[in-house]
Amino acid sequence: MAVTGRVGSKGELFPPKSMRDALGIAPGSLVSYSVDRGRLIVHPLPSLDDLLEREPKLIISPEEFTRSRKELSQRLER
């Protein structure tokens, strides 16, 4: 979908409401920006509430977490 828009006097970009809605971008939302081959890419970032509602991809015990963290720290110190 390609649309035309204007850049504000302070360099603000104003994507159309239909695009913001499609991406779930609301006032106050956080987004990340990147440039790829001369194109501006905008990615919405999930809120903490969004992340907490997701099913965990991995479940580990506190002991496993502590052991893994120690191993990683040791590898990074080398």
C-alpha positions as CSV (number, residue, x, y, z in Angstrom):
1,M,0.0,0.0,0.0
2,A,1.5,3.3,-1.0
3,V,0.1,6.7,0.0
4,T,1.3,10.2,-0.2
5,G,1.8,12.5,2.8
6,R,3.6,15.5,3.9
7,V,6.5,16.1,6.3
8,G,5.8,18.7,9.1
9,S,7.7,21.9,9.6
10,K,9.8,20.2,12.3
11,G,10.4,17.0,10.3
12,E,7.5,15.1,11.7
13,L,6.1,12.2,9.7
14,F,2.3,11.7,9.7
15,P,1.3,8.2,8.5
16,P,-2.4,8.0,7.6
17,K,-4.7,6.7,10.3
18,S,-5.5,3.6,8.3
19,M,-1.8,2.6,8.4
20,R,-1.4,3.4,12.1
21,D,-4.5,1.3,12.8
22,A,-3.2,-1.6,10.7
23,L,0.1,-1.5,12.8
24,G,-1.7,-1.0,16.1
25,I,0.1,2.4,16.6
26,A,-1.8,4.7,18.9
27,P,-0.8,8.0,20.5
28,G,2.0,7.3,22.9
29,S,3.0,4.0,21.3
30,L,6.7,3.2,21.0
31,V,8.1,2.4,17.6
32,S,11.6,1.5,16.2
33,Y,13.0,3.0,13.0
34,S,15.5,1.6,10.6
35,V,16.6,2.4,7.1
36,D,16.9,-0.4,4.5
37,R,18.0,0.3,1.0
38,G,16.8,3.9,1.2
39,R,13.5,3.1,2.8
40,L,12.3,4.1,6.2
41,I,11.0,1.1,8.1
42,V,8.7,1.6,11.2
43,H,8.1,-1.3,13.6
44,P,5.7,-1.0,16.5
45,L,7.2,-2.1,19.8
46,P,5.0,-4.1,22.1
47,S,4.1,-2.7,25.5
48,L,4.9,-4.5,28.7
49,D,1.2,-5.5,29.0
50,D,1.4,-6.9,25.5
51,L,4.4,-9.0,26.4
52,L,2.9,-10.2,29.6
53,E,-0.2,-11.5,27.7
54,R,1.9,-13.7,25.4
55,E,2.5,-17.3,26.0
56,P,6.0,-17.9,27.2
57,K,8.3,-19.5,24.6
58,L,10.5,-21.1,27.3
59,I,9.9,-21.9,30.9
60,I,12.9,-22.4,33.1
61,S,13.4,-22.7,36.8
62,P,15.1,-19.9,38.8
63,E,18.0,-22.4,39.3
64,E,18.4,-22.9,35.6
65,F,18.3,-19.2,35.0
66,T,21.0,-18.6,37.6
67,R,23.2,-21.3,36.2
68,S,22.8,-20.1,32.6
69,R,23.5,-16.5,33.6
70,K,26.7,-17.6,35.4
71,E,27.8,-19.6,32.4
72,L,27.2,-16.6,30.1
73,S,29.1,-14.2,32.4
74,Q,32.0,-16.6,32.5
75,R,32.1,-16.9,28.7
76,L,32.0,-13.1,28.3
77,E,34.8,-12.5,30.8
78,R,37.2,-14.6,28.7
